Amino acid sequence: MLSEYLKILRIKEKLTQKDVADKLGIATNSYTKKENGINPFNVDELKEIKKIFNIGDLEFVQIFFN
């Protein structure tokens, strides 16, 4: 579910996986694995994703902690 939501947000913002990976300071293949739910995001990456996609606190909790 998280992977689908992140992909929708990314496409809505017209960003590629490479764009988001660059903003997070990680390799594209690392981001791809995280977006697909294979590997978890760390706390710093989650904070940056919140900024990149302008996610509010309630939405953030619903996305990442439900």
LUMZAGU-5517 format. One record per residue: x negated, y, z of N, C-alpha, C, O, CB in turn. Coordinates in pm, whole numbers, plus 50000, padded with zeros to 5 digits. Glycine has a CB too. Example, Ala and Ser with C-alpha at 12.3 -4.5 7.8 and 13.67 -1.06 7.14 Angstrom:
<recs>
<n.east=48681, n.north=49431, n.up=50780, ca.east=48770, ca.north=49550, ca.up=50780, c.east=48680, c.north=49670, c.up=50780, o.east=48576, o.north=49668, o.up=50846, cb.east=48869, cb.north=49553, cb.up=50905>;
<n.east=48715, n.north=49775, n.up=50708, ca.east=48633, ca.north=49894, ca.up=50714, c.east=48710, c.north=50003, c.up=50787, o.east=48659, o.north=50114, o.up=50804, cb.east=48592, cb.north=49940, cb.up=50572>;
</recs>
This chain:
<recs>
<n.east=49918, n.north=49881, n.up=50000, ca.east=50000, ca.north=50000, ca.up=50000, c.east=49913, c.north=50126, c.up=50000, o.east=49940, o.north=50219, o.up=49925, cb.east=50094, cb.north=50000, cb.up=50121>;
<n.east=49810, n.north=50129, n.up=50083, ca.east=49720, ca.north=50243, ca.up=50088, c.east=49656, c.north=50267, c.up=49953, o.east=49646, o.north=50381, o.up=49908, cb.east=49612, cb.north=50223, cb.up=50194>;
<n.east=49612, n.north=50160, n.up=49889, ca.east=49544, ca.north=50176, ca.up=49760, c.east=49636, c.north=50238, c.up=49656, o.east=49594, o.north=50322, o.up=49578, cb.east=49493, cb.north=50041, cb.up=49710>;
<n.east=49761, n.north=50196, n.up=49654, ca.east=49857, ca.north=50253, ca.up=49559, c.east=49879, c.north=50401, c.up=49587, o.east=49884, o.north=50482, o.up=49494, cb.east=49991, cb.north=50177, cb.up=49565>;
<n.east=49892, n.north=50436, n.up=49713, ca.east=49917, ca.north=50576, ca.up=49751, c.east=49799, c.north=50664, c.up=49715, o.east=49816, o.north=50773, o.up=49661, cb.east=49947, cb.north=50586, cb.up=49901>;
<n.east=49679, n.north=50618, n.up=49745, ca.east=49560, ca.north=50696, ca.up=49711, c.east=49546, c.north=50714, c.up=49561, o.east=49509, o.north=50821, o.up=49514, cb.east=49435, cb.north=50629, cb.up=49768>;
<n.east=49574, n.north=50609, n.up=49487, ca.east=49566, ca.north=50618, ca.up=49341, c.east=49667, c.north=50721, c.up=49289, o.east=49634, o.north=50800, o.up=49200, cb.east=49591, cb.north=50481, cb.up=49277>;
<n.east=49788, n.north=50719, n.up=49342, ca.east=49890, ca.north=50816, ca.up=49301, c.east=49844, c.north=50958, c.up=49333, o.east=49857, o.north=51047, o.up=49249, cb.east=50025, cb.north=50787, cb.up=49371>;
<n.east=49792, n.north=50979, n.up=49453, ca.east=49742, ca.north=51113, ca.up=49490, c.east=49631, c.north=51157, c.up=49397, o.east=49628, o.north=51272, o.up=49352, cb.east=49692, cb.north=51112, cb.up=49636>;
<n.east=49540, n.north=51066, n.up=49368, ca.east=49425, ca.north=51098, ca.up=49283, c.east=49470, c.north=51135, c.up=49142, o.east=49422, o.north=51233, o.up=49085, cb.east=49328, cb.north=50980, cb.up=49278>;
<n.east=49559, n.north=51057, n.up=49088, ca.east=49608, ca.north=51085, ca.up=48953, c.east=49689, c.north=51215, c.up=48949, o.east=49678, o.north=51293, o.up=48855, cb.east=49695, cb.north=50967, cb.up=48901>;
<n.east=49768, n.north=51236, n.up=49052, ca.east=49847, ca.north=51360, ca.up=49062, c.east=49756, c.north=51483, c.up=49059, o.east=49791, o.north=51586, o.up=49001, cb.east=49932, cb.north=51360, cb.up=49190>;
<n.east=49641, n.north=51472, n.up=49123, ca.east=49544, ca.north=51582, ca.up=49128, c.east=49452, c.north=51584, c.up=49006, o.east=49363, o.north=51668, o.up=48995, cb.east=49460, cb.north=51572, cb.up=49255>;
<n.east=49475, n.north=51490, n.up=48913, ca.east=49396, ca.north=51479, ca.up=48790, c.east=49247, c.north=51457, c.up=48819, o.east=49160, o.north=51516, o.up=48756, cb.east=49414, cb.north=51605, cb.up=48705>;
<n.east=49223, n.north=51370, n.up=48917, ca.east=49087, ca.north=51335, ca.up=48955, c.east=49059, c.north=51192, c.up=48915, o.east=49147, o.north=51106, o.up=48922, cb.east=49064, cb.north=51356, cb.up=49106>;
<n.east=48937, n.north=51166, n.up=48873, ca.east=48895, ca.north=51028, ca.up=48847, c.east=48838, c.north=50970, c.up=48976, o.east=48815, o.north=51041, o.up=49074, cb.east=48789, cb.north=51023, cb.up=48731>;
<n.east=48816, n.north=50840, n.up=48974, ca.east=48751, ca.north=50778, ca.up=49090, c.east=48611, c.north=50837, c.up=49107, o.east=48565, o.north=50855, o.up=49220, cb.east=48743, cb.north=50624, cb.up=49074>;
<n.east=48544, n.north=50866, n.up=48998, ca.east=48411, ca.north=50927, ca.up=49005, c.east=48418, c.north=51065, c.up=49071, o.east=48332, o.north=51099, o.up=49152, cb.east=48349, cb.north=50939, cb.up=48865>;
<n.east=48521, n.north=51144, n.up=49036, ca.east=48537, ca.north=51276, ca.up=49097, c.east=48547, c.north=51266, c.up=49249, o.east=48479, o.north=51339, o.up=49321, cb.east=48661, cb.north=51346, cb.up=49040>;
<n.east=48632, n.north=51176, n.up=49295, ca.east=48651, ca.north=51160, ca.up=49440, c.east=48525, c.north=51104, c.up=49505, o.east=48484, o.north=51148, o.up=49612, cb.east=48772, cb.north=51068, cb.up=49470>;
<n.east=48463, n.north=51008, n.up=49439, ca.east=48339, ca.north=50951, ca.up=49492, c.east=48233, c.north=51060, c.up=49508, o.east=48164, o.north=51066, o.up=49610, cb.east=48286, cb.north=50838, cb.up=49399>;
<n.east=48221, n.north=51146, n.up=49407, ca.east=48124, ca.north=51255, ca.up=49415, c.east=48154, c.north=51349, c.up=49532, o.east=48064, o.north=51393, o.up=49602, cb.east=48122, cb.north=51335, cb.up=49283>;
<n.east=48281, n.north=51378, n.up=49552, ca.east=48320, ca.north=51465, ca.up=49664, c.east=48290, c.north=51401, c.up=49799, o.east=48260, o.north=51470, o.up=49897, cb.east=48468, cb.north=51500, cb.up=49655>;
<n.east=48298, n.north=51268, n.up=49802, ca.east=48269, ca.north=51196, ca.up=49926, c.east=48120, c.north=51168, c.up=49943, o.east=48075, o.north=51130, o.up=50051, cb.east=48346, cb.north=51064, cb.up=49929>;
<n.east=48043, n.north=51186, n.up=49835, ca.east=47900, ca.north=51160, ca.up=49841, c.east=47867, c.north=51012, c.up=49839, o.east=47767, o.north=50968, o.up=49896, cb.east=47842, cb.north=51222, cb.up=49964>;
<n.east=47952, n.north=50934, n.up=49772, ca.east=47928, ca.north=50790, ca.up=49761, c.east=47931, c.north=50749, c.up=49614, o.east=47974, o.north=50826, o.up=49528, cb.east=48034, cb.north=50710, cb.up=49843>;
<n.east=47884, n.north=50629, n.up=49587, ca.east=47884, ca.north=50577, ca.up=49450, c.east=48027, c.north=50548, c.up=49405, o.east=48114, o.north=50518, o.up=49487, cb.east=47797, cb.north=50449, cb.up=49439>;
<n.east=48050, n.north=50558, n.up=49276, ca.east=48184, ca.north=50533, ca.up=49221, c.east=48231, c.north=50392, c.up=49253, o.east=48347, o.north=50373, o.up=49291, cb.east=48184, cb.north=50555, cb.up=49069>;
<n.east=48142, n.north=50292, n.up=49239, ca.east=48186, ca.north=50155, ca.up=49269, c.east=48222, c.north=50138, c.up=49416, o.east=48309, o.north=50057, o.up=49449, cb.east=48077, cb.north=50055, cb.up=49230>;
<n.east=48157, n.north=50212, n.up=49506, ca.east=48191, ca.north=50207, ca.up=49648, c.east=48330, c.north=50265, c.up=49671, o.east=48411, o.north=50209, o.up=49745, cb.east=48086, cb.north=50283, cb.up=49732>;
<n.east=48357, n.north=50379, n.up=49606, ca.east=48489, ca.north=50440, ca.up=49620, c.east=48597, c.north=50347, c.up=49564, o.east=48702, o.north=50330, o.up=49625, cb.east=48494, cb.north=50577, cb.up=49549>;
<n.east=48570, n.north=50287, n.up=49449, ca.east=48667, ca.north=50196, ca.up=49387, c.east=48704, c.north=50083, c.up=49482, o.east=48822, o.north=50049, o.up=49495, cb.east=48610, cb.north=50139, cb.up=49255>;
<n.east=48606, n.north=50026, n.up=49548, ca.east=48631, ca.north=49918, ca.up=49644, c.east=48713, c.north=49968, c.up=49762, o.east=48799, o.north=49897, o.up=49813, cb.east=48499, cb.north=49857, cb.up=49693>;
<n.east=48686, n.north=50089, n.up=49806, ca.east=48761, ca.north=50147, ca.up=49918, c.east=48904, c.north=50179, c.up=49876, o.east=48999, o.north=50151, o.up=49950, cb.east=48690, cb.north=50274, cb.up=49971>;
<n.east=48920, n.north=50239, n.up=49759, ca.east=49054, ca.north=50273, ca.up=49712, c.east=49138, c.north=50146, c.up=49692, o.east=49259, o.north=50147, o.up=49714, cb.east=49047, cb.north=50352, cb.up=49580>;
<n.east=49074, n.north=50038, n.up=49650, ca.east=49144, ca.north=49912, ca.up=49628, c.east=49161, c.north=49828, c.up=49755, o.east=49216, o.north=49718, o.up=49750, cb.east=49071, cb.north=49831, cb.up=49525>;
<n.east=49114, n.north=49881, n.up=49869, ca.east=49134, ca.north=49812, ca.up=49996, c.east=49036, c.north=49701, c.up=50024, o.east=49054, o.north=49625, o.up=50119, cb.east=49270, cb.north=49757, cb.up=50000>;
<n.east=48931, n.north=49691, n.up=49944, ca.east=48832, ca.north=49585, ca.up=49964, c.east=48740, c.north=49622, c.up=50081, o.east=48710, o.north=49538, o.up=50166, cb.east=48749, cb.north=49563, cb.up=49835>;
<n.east=48696, n.north=49747, n.up=50085, ca.east=48612, ca.north=49798, ca.up=50194, c.east=48685, c.north=49914, c.up=50263, o.east=48760, o.north=49987, o.up=50198, cb.east=48472, cb.north=49844, cb.up=50141>;
<n.east=48664, n.north=49930, n.up=50394, ca.east=48731, ca.north=50040, ca.up=50465, c.east=48659, c.north=50173, c.up=50446, o.east=48538, o.north=50177, o.up=50420, cb.east=48742, cb.north=50008, cb.up=50614>;
<n.east=48734, n.north=50282, n.up=50460, ca.east=48676, ca.north=50415, ca.up=50465, c.east=48623, c.north=50439, c.up=50605, o.east=48681, o.north=50391, o.up=50702, cb.east=48780, cb.north=50525, cb.up=50424>;
<n.east=48513, n.north=50514, n.up=50617, ca.east=48467, ca.north=50552, ca.up=50750, c.east=48537, c.north=50682, c.up=50791, o.east=48607, o.north=50743, o.up=50710, cb.east=48311, cb.north=50569, cb.up=50754>;
<n.east=48519, n.north=50723, n.up=50914, ca.east=48589, ca.north=50840, ca.up=50969, c.east=48558, c.north=50967, c.up=50889, o.east=48649, o.north=51044, o.up=50859, cb.east=48551, cb.north=50860, cb.up=51115>;
<n.east=48432, n.north=50988, n.up=50855, ca.east=48396, ca.north=51109, ca.up=50779, c.east=48461, c.north=51109, c.up=50641, o.east=48505, o.north=51214, o.up=50593, cb.east=48243, cb.north=51118, cb.up=50765>;
<n.east=48468, n.north=50994, n.up=50578, ca.east=48533, ca.north=50984, ca.up=50447, c.east=48682, c.north=51013, c.up=50459, o.east=48739, o.north=51080, o.up=50373, cb.east=48511, cb.north=50845, cb.up=50385>;
<n.east=48744, n.north=50963, n.up=50564, ca.east=48887, ca.north=50989, ca.up=50584, c.east=48913, c.north=51138, c.up=50604, o.east=49010, o.north=51192, o.up=50551, cb.east=48939, cb.north=50910, cb.up=50705>;
<n.east=48828, n.north=51203, n.up=50680, ca.east=48842, ca.north=51348, ca.up=50700, c.east=48831, c.north=51422, c.up=50568, o.east=48908, o.north=51515, o.up=50541, cb.east=48736, cb.north=51400, cb.up=50799>;
<n.east=48736, n.north=51382, n.up=50485, ca.east=48717, ca.north=51448, ca.up=50356, c.east=48834, c.north=51419, c.up=50261, o.east=48876, o.north=51507, o.up=50187, cb.east=48584, cb.north=51403, cb.up=50292>;
<n.east=48885, n.north=51298, n.up=50263, ca.east=49002, ca.north=51264, ca.up=50180, c.east=49121, c.north=51351, c.up=50219, o.east=49196, o.north=51396, o.up=50134, cb.east=49038, cb.north=51114, cb.up=50194>;
<n.east=49136, n.north=51373, n.up=50348, ca.east=49245, ca.north=51459, ca.up=50397, c.east=49232, c.north=51598, c.up=50336, o.east=49333, o.north=51659, o.up=50298, cb.east=49242, cb.north=51467, cb.up=50552>;
<n.east=49111, n.north=51648, n.up=50328, ca.east=49087, ca.north=51781, ca.up=50268, c.east=49107, c.north=51779, c.up=50117, o.east=49172, o.north=51867, o.up=50061, cb.east=48946, cb.north=51830, cb.up=50302>;
<n.east=49050, n.north=51679, n.up=50051, ca.east=49056, ca.north=51671, ca.up=49905, c.east=49200, c.north=51672, c.up=49856, o.east=49234, o.north=51742, o.up=49760, cb.east=48985, cb.north=51544, cb.up=49855>;
<n.east=49285, n.north=51595, n.up=49923, ca.east=49423, ca.north=51580, ca.up=49879, c.east=49520, c.north=51668, c.up=49957, o.east=49641, o.north=51659, o.up=49940, cb.east=49465, cb.north=51436, cb.up=49889>;
<n.east=49466, n.north=51753, n.up=50044, ca.east=49548, ca.north=51846, ca.up=50122, c.east=49662, c.north=51772, c.up=50193, o.east=49779, o.north=51806, o.up=50179, cb.east=49606, cb.north=51957, cb.up=50030>;
<n.east=49623, n.north=51669, n.up=50268, ca.east=49720, ca.north=51585, ca.up=50339, c.east=49741, c.north=51641, c.up=50479, o.east=49644, o.north=51667, o.up=50551, cb.east=49672, cb.north=51437, cb.up=50345>;
<n.east=49867, n.north=51661, n.up=50517, ca.east=49900, ca.north=51707, ca.up=50652, c.east=49877, c.north=51599, c.up=50755, o.east=49860, o.north=51482, o.up=50721, cb.east=50045, cb.north=51754, cb.up=50657>;
<n.east=49876, n.north=51638, n.up=50881, ca.east=49847, ca.north=51544, ca.up=50989, c.east=49945, c.north=51426, c.up=50994, o.east=49903, o.north=51311, o.up=51005, cb.east=49848, cb.north=51616, cb.up=51121>;
<n.east=50075, n.north=51454, n.up=50987, ca.east=50174, ca.north=51348, ca.up=50995, c.east=50161, c.north=51252, c.up=50877, o.east=50163, o.north=51131, o.up=50894, cb.east=50316, cb.north=51408, cb.up=51000>;
<n.east=50149, n.north=51308, n.up=50758, ca.east=50133, ca.north=51225, ca.up=50639, c.east=50006, c.north=51141, c.up=50648, o.east=50005, o.north=51024, o.up=50610, cb.east=50130, cb.north=51312, cb.up=50511>;
<n.east=49899, n.north=51201, n.up=50699, ca.east=49771, ca.north=51130, ca.up=50715, c.east=49788, c.north=51007, c.up=50804, o.east=49742, o.north=50898, o.up=50771, cb.east=49664, cb.north=51225, cb.up=50773>;
<n.east=49853, n.north=51027, n.up=50917, ca.east=49875, ca.north=50915, ca.up=51011, c.east=49962, c.north=50808, c.up=50945, o.east=49934, o.north=50689, o.up=50959, cb.east=49941, cb.north=50966, cb.up=51142>;
<n.east=50065, n.north=50849, n.up=50874, ca.east=50153, ca.north=50753, ca.up=50809, c.east=50078, c.north=50673, c.up=50701, o.east=50102, o.north=50553, o.up=50685, cb.east=50274, cb.north=50825, cb.up=50747>;
<n.east=49989, n.north=50737, n.up=50629, ca.east=49916, ca.north=50671, ca.up=50522, c.east=49812, c.north=50574, c.up=50578, o.east=49807, o.north=50458, o.up=50537, cb.east=49849, cb.north=50774, cb.up=50431>;
<n.east=49730, n.north=50622, n.up=50669, ca.east=49614, ca.north=50545, ca.up=50711, c.east=49632, c.north=50461, c.up=50838, o.east=49550, o.north=50374, o.up=50867, cb.east=49501, cb.north=50637, cb.up=50732>;
<n.east=49737, n.north=50487, n.up=50912, ca.east=49752, ca.north=50415, ca.up=51039, c.east=49887, c.north=50347, c.up=51055, o.east=49931, o.north=50321, o.up=51167, cb.east=49731, cb.north=50511, cb.up=51153>;
<n.east=49951, n.north=50318, n.up=50945, ca.east=50078, ca.north=50245, ca.up=50950, c.east=50063, c.north=50108, c.up=50894, o.east=50160, o.north=50032, o.up=50890, cb.east=50186, cb.north=50319, cb.up=50875>;
</recs>
